[in-house]
Amino acid sequence: MTEVAERMGIGPTGVRDLVKAGHLLSVQTDEGVRIPAEQLDGAVIVKHLIPVLTLLRDAGYSSEEALRWLTTPDDTIPGTPLTALHENRATEIKRRAQALGF
């Protein structure tokens, strides 16, 4: 969490607020709560990540499941959904996330 807070230029409380608001994913590990920095593009949240996270939550995905979906390679994209968001290819990722709810 500290790395993400430093990159974003906000304190840990600000990062916790972003997680609580559903703007970032956190996962529980043996070392405690982890916030994967891959969700950031420099110092900001990856463009279109927030609506994709909303779609995944609406489909019933937990934070761990959403992170797994975002980071699992898919040859039809190509790459991972999170990579596609980094590359501003959000339309297909949003469509796929929305389809998970049906």
Backbone as CSV, one residue per row, in Angstrom:
resi,resn,N_x,N_y,N_z,CA_x,CA_y,CA_z,C_x,C_y,C_z
1,MET,0.825,-1.185,0.000,0.000,0.000,0.000,0.875,1.256,0.000
2,THR,2.001,1.178,0.668,2.895,2.335,0.755,3.407,2.741,-0.616
3,GLU,3.775,1.750,-1.443,4.282,2.051,-2.787,3.222,2.777,-3.618
4,VAL,1.993,2.304,-3.558,0.908,2.924,-4.312,0.660,4.341,-3.790
5,ALA,0.667,4.511,-2.483,0.463,5.841,-1.897,1.552,6.803,-2.356
6,GLU,2.791,6.340,-2.358,3.899,7.194,-2.797,3.775,7.547,-4.275
7,ARG,3.444,6.548,-5.100,3.305,6.811,-6.540,2.205,7.810,-6.824
8,MET,1.114,7.705,-6.072,-0.026,8.582,-6.312,0.133,9.934,-5.623
9,GLY,1.084,10.035,-4.708,1.275,11.281,-3.988,0.198,11.551,-2.947
10,ILE,-0.369,10.464,-2.434,-1.383,10.585,-1.381,-0.952,9.691,-0.225
11,GLY,-1.582,9.863,0.897,-1.252,9.035,2.050,-1.956,7.694,1.997
12,PRO,-1.559,6.784,2.895,-2.223,5.477,2.965,-3.728,5.568,3.177
13,THR,-4.166,6.581,3.912,-5.609,6.760,4.122,-6.308,7.048,2.803
14,GLY,-5.690,7.841,1.952,-6.260,8.127,0.642,-6.369,6.876,-0.210
15,VAL,-5.363,6.010,-0.129,-5.399,4.748,-0.880,-6.510,3.861,-0.333
16,ARG,-6.622,3.785,0.992,-7.703,2.981,1.593,-9.075,3.510,1.158
17,ASP,-9.196,4.827,1.057,-10.458,5.424,0.599,-10.767,5.017,-0.841
18,LEU,-9.739,4.964,-1.692,-9.937,4.543,-3.087,-10.370,3.080,-3.155
19,VAL,-9.797,2.251,-2.290,-10.199,0.837,-2.236,-11.634,0.737,-1.755
20,LYS,-11.948,1.466,-0.699,-13.304,1.436,-0.141,-14.346,1.902,-1.150
21,ALA,-13.966,2.880,-1.984,-14.876,3.397,-3.010,-14.963,2.471,-4.222
22,GLY,-14.126,1.435,-4.268,-14.146,0.501,-5.394,-13.332,0.958,-6.578
23,HIS,-12.444,1.927,-6.377,-11.627,2.444,-7.475,-10.326,1.675,-7.655
24,LEU,-9.900,0.965,-6.619,-8.712,0.113,-6.675,-9.042,-1.210,-6.010
25,LEU,-8.365,-2.264,-6.438,-8.521,-3.573,-5.823,-7.455,-3.772,-4.762
26,SER,-7.830,-4.430,-3.692,-6.853,-4.880,-2.711,-7.097,-6.364,-2.487
27,VAL,-6.035,-7.062,-2.159,-6.141,-8.493,-1.866,-5.394,-8.780,-0.582
28,GLN,-5.901,-9.737,0.166,-5.266,-10.147,1.412,-4.219,-11.205,1.097
29,THR,-3.006,-11.010,1.570,-1.924,-11.984,1.404,-1.380,-12.333,2.783
30,ASP,-0.423,-13.248,2.823,0.212,-13.598,4.094,0.923,-12.404,4.718
31,GLU,1.345,-11.468,3.869,2.040,-10.275,4.353,1.080,-9.141,4.713
32,GLY,-0.198,-9.343,4.534,-1.190,-8.307,4.818,-1.927,-7.898,3.563
33,VAL,-2.507,-6.721,3.580,-3.265,-6.208,2.441,-2.295,-5.739,1.370
34,ARG,-2.555,-6.165,0.137,-1.709,-5.781,-1.007,-2.577,-5.065,-2.019
35,ILE,-2.047,-3.982,-2.575,-2.720,-3.257,-3.644,-1.795,-3.312,-4.852
36,PRO,-2.109,-4.148,-5.836,-1.227,-4.292,-6.991,-1.023,-2.968,-7.731
37,ALA,0.225,-2.588,-7.867,0.577,-1.324,-8.513,0.261,-1.338,-10.006
38,GLU,0.002,-2.500,-10.591,-0.334,-2.596,-12.005,-1.634,-1.864,-12.324
39,GLN,-2.385,-1.517,-11.277,-3.626,-0.778,-11.475,-3.380,0.694,-11.768
40,LEU,-2.118,1.103,-11.668,-1.762,2.496,-11.894,-1.060,2.668,-13.225
41,ASP,-1.260,3.830,-13.808,-0.525,4.262,-14.991,0.248,5.494,-14.541
42,GLY,1.490,5.274,-14.144,2.254,6.351,-13.525,1.692,6.616,-12.144
43,ALA,1.184,7.821,-11.938,0.655,8.208,-10.624,-0.866,8.197,-10.570
44,VAL,-1.526,7.752,-11.648,-2.987,7.771,-11.682,-3.536,6.368,-11.943
45,ILE,-4.791,6.184,-11.592,-5.459,4.911,-11.846,-5.593,4.732,-13.350
46,VAL,-5.350,3.513,-13.826,-5.448,3.214,-15.249,-6.816,3.656,-15.763
47,LYS,-6.787,4.359,-16.884,-8.015,4.847,-17.490,-8.969,3.673,-17.748
48,HIS,-10.208,3.841,-17.422,-11.287,2.870,-17.612,-11.267,1.717,-16.611
49,LEU,-10.307,1.688,-15.669,-10.290,0.606,-14.684,-11.513,0.679,-13.771
50,ILE,-11.881,1.862,-13.343,-12.989,1.999,-12.392,-14.300,1.438,-12.962
51,PRO,-14.692,1.785,-14.196,-15.937,1.181,-14.706,-15.829,-0.332,-14.913
52,VAL,-14.648,-0.816,-15.268,-14.478,-2.269,-15.426,-14.629,-2.948,-14.066
53,LEU,-14.066,-2.370,-13.018,-14.217,-2.944,-11.678,-15.684,-2.952,-11.261
54,THR,-16.419,-1.921,-11.610,-17.848,-1.873,-11.305,-18.586,-2.999,-12.021
55,LEU,-18.266,-3.202,-13.294,-18.898,-4.287,-14.057,-18.576,-5.650,-13.452
56,LEU,-17.329,-5.845,-13.031,-16.936,-7.123,-12.436,-17.635,-7.346,-11.095
57,ARG,-17.753,-6.304,-10.286,-18.483,-6.429,-9.019,-19.950,-6.752,-9.289
58,ASP,-20.523,-6.077,-10.289,-21.924,-6.339,-10.636,-22.117,-7.787,-11.096
59,ALA,-21.069,-8.379,-11.662,-21.122,-9.773,-12.102,-20.878,-10.742,-10.941
60,GLY,-20.625,-10.199,-9.742,-20.449,-11.038,-8.567,-19.015,-11.405,-8.258
61,TYR,-18.069,-10.772,-8.920,-16.663,-11.082,-8.699,-16.168,-10.459,-7.394
62,SER,-15.395,-11.235,-6.630,-14.705,-10.691,-5.457,-13.467,-9.937,-5.946
63,SER,-12.801,-9.256,-5.052,-11.568,-8.545,-5.431,-10.528,-9.513,-5.991
64,GLU,-10.380,-10.658,-5.348,-9.403,-11.651,-5.812,-9.766,-12.176,-7.199
65,GLU,-11.047,-12.472,-7.412,-11.500,-12.965,-8.708,-11.347,-11.899,-9.786
66,ALA,-11.662,-10.650,-9.449,-11.517,-9.560,-10.412,-10.053,-9.371,-10.789
67,LEU,-9.164,-9.420,-9.795,-7.734,-9.278,-10.083,-7.246,-10.431,-10.952
68,ARG,-7.708,-11.628,-10.658,-7.320,-12.790,-11.465,-7.791,-12.616,-12.912
69,TRP,-9.028,-12.159,-13.088,-9.563,-11.954,-14.441,-8.771,-10.884,-15.170
70,LEU,-8.465,-9.798,-14.475,-7.730,-8.692,-15.100,-6.299,-9.062,-15.481
71,THR,-5.704,-10.020,-14.788,-4.290,-10.336,-15.003,-4.051,-11.679,-15.677
72,THR,-5.103,-12.362,-16.083,-4.944,-13.649,-16.773,-4.790,-13.411,-18.268
73,PRO,-3.702,-13.927,-18.858,-3.497,-13.751,-20.304,-4.646,-14.348,-21.116
74,ASP,-4.992,-13.658,-22.176,-6.059,-14.092,-23.077,-5.577,-13.832,-24.502
75,ASP,-5.351,-14.902,-25.246,-4.824,-14.776,-26.603,-5.761,-14.023,-27.542
76,THR,-7.044,-13.960,-27.208,-7.982,-13.273,-28.095,-7.938,-11.759,-27.920
77,ILE,-7.247,-11.255,-26.894,-7.212,-9.800,-26.682,-6.120,-9.123,-27.509
78,PRO,-4.923,-9.419,-27.636,-4.022,-10.315,-26.895,-3.498,-9.648,-25.623
79,GLY,-2.879,-10.459,-24.767,-2.377,-9.986,-23.483,-3.405,-10.226,-22.401
80,THR,-3.385,-9.384,-21.400,-4.356,-9.472,-20.306,-5.343,-8.311,-20.427
81,PRO,-6.502,-8.443,-19.818,-7.421,-7.305,-19.816,-6.787,-6.037,-19.228
82,LEU,-5.975,-6.183,-18.188,-5.338,-5.009,-17.592,-4.337,-4.378,-18.559
83,THR,-3.606,-5.200,-19.306,-2.688,-4.682,-20.328,-3.476,-3.909,-21.380
84,ALA,-4.613,-4.446,-21.783,-5.442,-3.772,-22.784,-5.909,-2.412,-22.268
85,LEU,-6.258,-2.331,-20.987,-6.654,-1.038,-20.426,-5.489,-0.060,-20.439
86,HIS,-4.295,-0.552,-20.120,-3.104,0.300,-20.174,-2.872,0.826,-21.593
87,GLU,-3.249,0.030,-22.588,-3.035,0.392,-23.990,-4.254,1.085,-24.595
88,ASN,-5.161,1.532,-23.750,-6.357,2.263,-24.180,-7.238,1.453,-25.131
89,ARG,-7.342,0.147,-24.864,-8.237,-0.727,-25.622,-9.380,-1.166,-24.710
90,ALA,-10.082,-0.197,-24.167,-11.061,-0.461,-23.119,-12.399,-0.973,-23.623
91,THR,-12.785,-0.633,-24.832,-14.121,-1.001,-25.316,-14.343,-2.506,-25.251
92,GLU,-13.401,-3.282,-25.742,-13.529,-4.740,-25.733,-13.513,-5.285,-24.307
93,ILE,-12.695,-4.714,-23.458,-12.599,-5.191,-22.078,-13.906,-4.903,-21.338
94,LYS,-14.464,-3.744,-21.529,-15.752,-3.416,-20.906,-16.841,-4.353,-21.411
95,ARG,-16.840,-4.626,-22.704,-17.847,-5.527,-23.269,-17.739,-6.909,-22.642
96,ARG,-16.508,-7.408,-22.526,-16.295,-8.741,-21.938,-16.676,-8.768,-20.474
97,ALA,-16.328,-7.724,-19.719,-16.672,-7.670,-18.299,-18.188,-7.614,-18.125
98,GLN,-18.851,-6.871,-18.988,-20.306,-6.775,-18.915,-20.951,-8.131,-19.212
99,ALA,-20.397,-8.873,-20.152,-20.952,-10.172,-20.531,-20.819,-11.198,-19.406
100,LEU,-19.887,-10.991,-18.487,-19.706,-11.927,-17.384,-20.909,-11.963,-16.462
101,GLY,-21.690,-10.902,-16.463,-22.860,-10.827,-15.590,-24.067,-11.589,-16.099
102,PHE,-23.970,-12.118,-17.322,-25.128,-12.798,-17.902,-24.930,-14.281,-18.007
